[in-house]
Amino acid sequence: MRARHTRGQAARWLAEWARLLDGPVEDVLAVLTSPVPRARELRQNSPFAGVLSEEERQQVLAAFNAPASVVGGVA
């Protein structure tokens, strides 16, 4: 992906994601959940787009929206 986006804003966001992904997982989780403008911008320029198929994406969303007791197998 970096080979296609070597300049401009896309390169800046990819470099920032690379830095985050090379660091502690807590930093990644903070960006994925934070309401601050920088985190929102990073999420809008995510390198993860297209990683999951639509079916996989729907499964993740369904699991996320399910009550914790159902996801954990306790009903």
N, C-alpha and C positions, 0 to 999 in steps of 0.2 A: 504494500500500500504506500509506503514512503517513497518508493521509486516513482510512483505516478504523481505524488504531491510533494515536490521538492522545494516549492517556494510559496510564499503568501500565508494566509490564515490557516489553510488546511495543514501546512507543514508545522505551523506553530502548535495547533491543537494535537497533532500526532506526536510531536516531541513532548508535549506536556503529559499525554497519556503514557508514553514510553517511560517517562520519569516516574509517574505514579505506579505503573505496573512493576517497575524494578524495585520499588520501595516496599514498606510494610503494608500488609493487607488492610490494616486499619485506615490508612490514608485513602485507599481505593473505596472502602466502604463509606468513609466520610463524604467523598465526592458523589457517590451514588445516592446518598440520602440527604445531603445538605440542601437547604433552600437558598443559600447565598448565590449571588449572581455568577461568580466564577464557576461554581459547581453546576449551575444550570447551563452555562455556556459549554462546559465540557460534555455534559450529557447530550446536548444538542449536536455535538460534533464527535459522537462516539465511534471508536474504531470497531465496535461490536455489531454494527448494523449488518444484517445478513448472515450472521454466524448460525443462528437457529433457523430451521425451516418454519413455515407458518404453523404447522401442526405442533412442533416442539414449543414454539412461542405461546400458543394457546394453552398447552399443558402447564407451562410455567405460570401463566396468568391465572389459570383455574386453581392451581395449588396455592398460589399467593392469596387468592381471595377466599379459599376454603378456611373454615374454622380450624384452629390449631389442633384440636382433638381429632379431627378427621384426617389431617395430614400426617399426624403422628401414629395413626392406626388405632387410636383409642376412640371408640364411638360411645 
